[in-house]
Amino acid sequence: MEEIWIIGVGQFGALAYHRLSERGKKRRFVLVDPNKENLLRCEGPHATLEQSDGVVFLSKGLGEKGREPDWIIPALPVHLAAEWILSRLALEGVHRISIPREIEPLLPNPMRGSEGNIYVSHADFRCPDDCAEPRDLCTATHKPRKQDMFDLLGELRINPFQSMVIRSYQLGPGIGGYRPKQLFALLEGVEQTSGPVLVSTACRCHGVITALERR
């Protein structure tokens, strides 16, 4: 049976759970959120509820024997992949740094978050929450799709940064996730890099970028 961890059970995490659990495929879910009320909205026979901070849960649980899921769905208001790397490599001196302003002209519709991340999107409008992310045409505009965001961010060249991207795959309408092996590959890449790194998570249309460096 396929196991899916949904990290964050607010609006989008709950939507992901209900859509995926109703599709008929045999799945079990681990739902993680610090808010008990959020979790109780998603009670079900194949759902395990974990009241915990999402980053803490992932840091402690991922990689333990018998605790590796098939998919991880990040649905919390932080860059989960980057925060997980920070938690794993904190003792090695890896920390967040500012993303240089020179990067913004290279990005589509960039927006800086309060935590220092940059959010990017090919869309300058609100996307439908059930987008199927078709390969060739945008669901909303029906125009040819632009370069996949995960490729665009992977090709970023801004000295002295290296760019590393984890791709979010479509698991259902409006639902993206990645496999644990992708996270561990990203972790290994950061571990083997001595200079600053731009760590991104992206699907075809949207992405988030965090800058990291080892002291």
Order of alpha helices (4+ residues) and beta strands (2+ residues): beta-alpha-beta-alpha-beta-alpha-beta-alpha-beta-beta-beta-alpha-beta-beta-beta-alpha-beta-beta
